[in-house]
Amino acid sequence: MVVGVDIQPGTYRTTGPATGLPACYWARLRSTSPRPADVIAADMPKGPATITIAPTDKAFQTSGCADWIKV
């Protein structure tokens, strides 16, 4: 997701992995290509998670997480 287009900067919360999954993945990125050098922060939570997407982030990547809700 492109920050400012697909998702707005701010703080978001998820209840954790989607039903049936042991963990999920998220990453804040410096560019729209998911190269390891472009990862600002990432995690694979097994439960609830809260992240803050900065206005300077270029992209947010997520997989297997329940919906992210802006708080």
Secondary structure, DSSP 8 states (H G I E B T S, - for coil): -BBTTTB-SEEEEE-SB-TT-S--EEEEESSSS--GGGEEEEE--SS-EEEEE-TT--EEEEESB---EE-
